[in-house]
Amino acid sequence: MTCSVINFVRYLYSLLENSILRLLGYRMSSLGQGFQNQLGQGFQGQGQGQLGQGLRKCCYSAVSAGAGQAVAVFFRRPDGSIVEAFWRNKQSDWSSFREVLPKSATPPRNLAIAATLWANCHYRIYYFDENMNVCEVSFESKTEPVSKQLTGNPRASVSSGISAVCFHANGPNIRVYYVDADNKLQANDTWGKETAVEAPDMHPDTALQFVTLTAWDNDATEIRGYYQDTSFSIRELTYQKGAWDQGKPIQSAKSLIPFAAAVSGAASTSPKVYLYTVNERNQIVELGKEGIDMQAKWGNNVSIVSATAAKSLAAIGNSWVEDSADVHIYSSDDVGDNFVHNWKSNGTLVEQAEIVMFEQPQVRVIPFKTGSMVTAHITPAAK
């Protein structure tokens, strides 16, 4: 039997085994309504404003971890709990799984979540409680997580997205972005100061994505933000030299859609900004822009990253080694109980794996479509 036939048989076996587990009562945990996107407004732009109407997934976010050699993916479940799954580059495998926030007494109305790295192995996760207060979970790799409301007690609208960036200018600084009760885009900084950000014609139910480019420009704070307007076009906001440039349409759409942004580039070159969306066929597509200059143009070529159906997206960019650029794109649909890990290095898709997470402590990594099945058993952190 040829290798391709063997791999195909293994793939069919994994599907059969998964079906048997379902029949035996292994209830799959809901993973991923999106990197703080959609937030229950209904994927087709219905503006329902309540999480979970039409989508049964939870939200997830991704952040580079350690010294840039790993990715931490955080999931917020419908019960309000937050779980971390950890991917290590050297093992190219998922190596840990733990709960960093217990379930809440009252299920939250909005499962949006954002994550950023305050320092090496020091995470900050942002979410909404049941009253739409903006909250933070902070922890290091070997410390217990601590949760609190942000200074100033900011509150968001029930359908708000959330995003966060950390940049180093005279020490680490964090900006958390969300939509307030008046449908205005706000930024809350490290010291609790709330500042309005002008976002022309912003749709109140839009997802939010903000990325920073300061790793390639230490002399200025470089931030890019993305949202959908009322005509569903994705717009870009540019923060440079202390001021925001008003949103410019860069991608059209016919409804509210999931999207994710990432920045990656080798240390010796200018970075590239990536925007991931879905097309009308539900395929994941990539649009790129070279450099951090405000005049930099988005490329005309849209490449298909994955032909799998995607109704939620998350992305993180990093450079694992000098002169290489990696991007990790996470996607999930509204049917299966899995998400897909797409790993690109220097523009080439090097790994595409389907990850199925059970409520029981195990993660199964199945190479997408072809290849042999790999199973990893994960021990959850002690409570």
N, C-alpha and C positions, 0 to 999 in steps of 0.2 A: 504494500500500500504506500503510495507516495506521501510525502510530508504534507502536501496541501490537502489530501483526502483525510489524513489523520487529524489535521488541525480542524477541518470542517466537522468531522465526527465528534471531536472534543467540544466544539462549540455547540453542536446540537445536544450533546449530553448535558452541558451546563444549563441549557434552556430547559431540558426535561427535568433535571434535578431541581431547578428553581421552582418549577410548577408543582413538583411533588412536595417541596417544603411548604408551599402555600397551602396545599390541601391538608397537610398535617397540622396546620394552624400557626405557622410562623407568620405573624402579622408584620409586614414590612413597615419600617418607620418612614414617615413622609419626609423626603429630603428635597428641599429646594424650591420654593416659589420664586427664588431669584435673589441675586445680589442686591438686596433691598429694592427689587423692582416690582412693578405691578401693584403690590400692596392691596390686593383685593379689589381694585377698581374694575376688574373684568378685563381680560386680555384684549378684547376687541374695542376698548375705549368706551365702555358703557358708563363709566363714571359712577359705579355703584358705591364706592367709598367704604366698603366693609371687606376686611380681609377674609378670604376663603370662599367667596361667592364665585363659583366656577372653577376655582383652583384649590386643590387639596394639599399643596406642598407647603413646606416651611421655607424660610428665607436663609440664604447663606452668603458668606463673605469670605474673601481670601486675602492673605497677606504674606509677604516674604518673611522668612523666619531665620533665627540663628544668625550666622554670618553670611546670609544669602545663599545657603546651601539647602534650603527646605522651604516648603509652603505649608502654612497652617490654614485650614479651611474650617470656618465656624458656621454651625447650623443652628437656627432657632426654630424649635418645634412649636406646634400649635398650643401646647400647654405652657409656653413661655420659657422653657428651659433652653440653654445654649450648650452645644456639644462641640468639641474640637476634634478634628481628624488631622493627623500630621503626616505629611509626605516628605521623605528624605531623598535628596537627589542621588546620593552615593548608593543607596539601596534600590533606588527607583521603585519604591514600594511604600505602602501606608504602614506606619510603624507604631502609632499610638492612637488612643481614642479615649476621651474623658469628658465628663460634664463640668463646665465652668460656671454655670448658673443653674440653680434648681428651678423646678417648675413653680409658677406663681399661683397664689391662692385663687386669683381671678384671671381667667384666660385673657391675654391681651387682645385688643382689637386690631392691632397692626404689628406684624412680625418683622418689620424692616430691621436690618442689621448692617453695621459697617464695622470694619476692623482696620487698625493701623498699628505700626510698630514704633513705640516710644523710644526704645533703645534695644540693644542686642538681647533677644529673648524676652523682651518686656512688651506685653501686648496691651492695647487699649481697644475695647469693644464697645460700640454704641448702639443703643436700642431704645424703644419706647415701652414704658410700663402701661398698666391698664388705664391710667388717666392721661396718657399721651405726654407724660413728662419725659424729657430726654435724659437718659441714664448712661452710666459708664461702668464697665467691668474692667478692672486692671489686675494684672498678675504677671509674674515672671515664670520661667519654665519650672522652677522648683519652689514656688510659693503658692499659697492658697489665694484664689481669686477674691477680690473685694469689690462690691458693687455700691453705687451711690448715685444720687441725682446730680446733674451738672450744677456748678455754681451759678446762682441767679435763678435756678428753677425754671429753665425755659420749657415751653410746651409747644407741641406741634399739632398740625391739623390731623384728623383721623386718617386721611389718605396720604400723608406725607411720605416721601422717600427720605433716605438718610445716607450721607457719605462723609468720609473723614480723610484728612491728609495730615501728615506730620512732616515738618521741614526743620532744618537746623540753621537758624540764624540767631547768633548769640545764645545758643542753647536750643534744645528741642522745643518746638511750638506745634500745637495742634489746632486745626480748624474743623469744626463739625458743622455740616450743612444740612438744613431741613427746611420744610415749609411750615410757617406758623399758622395760627387760626385765621389770620386775615389773608391767607394765600400769598404771603410774601416770602421770598427766599431769604433765609437768615444764616449767618455764620457765627458760631459761638467759639471763642478762642480759649486758650489755655487758662486764662484768668477769669473766665466767665463773662467776658464782655460780648454782647450781642450786637452784630452789625448787619444791616440790610444790604443785600447784593441785588443790584438791578438786573433782572432777568426778563427781557422784553417778551410780552405775550405768552408767559409761561402757563402751561396747562397745570391746573391744581393737582392732578393725579399723576403727574409725571414721575418716572424714576429719576434719580439724581446720581451723577457720577463725577467725582473730582479726583484729579491726579496732580502730583507735584513733579517738577523737573529740576529741583534745586541740586540734585546730586551731580548735575552736569553744569551748573551755573551757581557758584557759591557767592557771587556778588549781589544777587538779587533773588527775591522770592518769586518763583515761577509756578503758577497754578493754572490748570485748565479744568473747566467745568462743562458738563453736558446735561441737557434737559430737552424735553419735547415741548413745543409750543401748541397753541390751540388748533393749529392746522396739522399737527402731528409731525412736523419737521423736527429733526434733531438739531439743536443749536449748540454752538461752542462759545463759552465765556473764557476770556483770557485775562489773567492777572499778572501784570508785569510792572516793575518799578513803582509799586505802591498804588496802582490804580487798575480798575477793571475796564476792559473793553467790552462793549455791548455785544450780545449774542449774535452770531452769524449762522444762518442755516447752512448745514453741511450735508445733510442726508434727508431725503423725503420719505414719508411713510403714510399709510392710509389709516392707521389706528395707533393707539398706544402700544408700543412694542418693548420687549426686553432689550437692553443694550448694556455694554460694559466697555470700559476704557482701561488701557494699560500703557505704560511707558517702559521701553527697554532699549538697551544699546550697549555696545562694548565701551569700556572705559576710555579708549583712545579715540572714539568717534562721537559724533553728535547722536543724541537719542532719537528714537522714532516713537511717535504717538500712534497707538492703534485704537480703532473703534470697532467693536464687534456688535453686529445687529443680526436680525433675521430677515430674510426676504419673504416674498409672498408664498414661497414653497416651504417655509419654515426651515430653510437651510441657514446655517451660521455663516455669515460673510464677514470679511475683514476689509477695512479701509485704513490706509496708513498715511502718515504725514512725517516728512523728514525734518529734524531740527526743532529748536525751541524758539526760533525767531517768529515774531508776530506775523510776518509776511509769508511765512512758510505755507505752502499750498498742500491741500489734501490731494492724494493721487487719484487718477481717473480709473485705475484698475481696481475692481472689487473681486477679491478671490474668495472662493468657497472653502471654509475651514472644515466643515463637516456637513454631510447630507442627512444627518440624523435630525429628527424633529426636535425643536428647542423652543420652549416657552419661558425659559429663565436662563440668565447668563451671569457669569462672574469672570473676571480676568485679573491676572497679576503678572507684571513684567519684572525681570531681573537679569543680571549677568552672573552666571555661576562661576565662570573663569574669565580671565582677561581675554578681550577680543572675541567674546561670544555674546550673543543676545538671546535670551529665552523669554517666552511668553507662555503662561499656562491659562487655558480657557476652560471654564467649567460650565456645563449646560445640563438641563434636565427638561423633560417634557411633562405633560399633565396626565399621562396614562400610566407609565411604569413607575416603579419604586427605586429608580436608580438615577445616577448622574454620570456624565461622561467627562473624563479628564483628557483634554487635548494639549499636548506638550509640543511646542514649536521651538526650534533652536536655529538661529541664523536664517530664519525664513522658511525652514523645512519642518514639516510635521514628522516628528521622530517617534511619538507614542500617542496612541489613542486607546484609552482603556475605559471600560464600563465598570463603575463601582456601585455595588449594591450593599447598602448598610441595613442590617437587621436590628431590631430592638434588642436582641440578644447580642452579646459582645463579640461580634465578628464582622469583618469586612472582606468581601470577596471581590477580587480584581480580575476582570475578564477582558483580555485583549479584544478590542472591538472588531467584530466580523471575522477576523482571521487570527491564527495563533493559538497557542495552548493556554489552558486555564491555570491561573495561579490563585491559591487560596491563602489568606493570612488570618490567623486567629488572634484577636486583640483582647488584652485584659484591661478592663476599665479601671480608672483610678479609684482607690479606696475612698469611701465616704466617711 
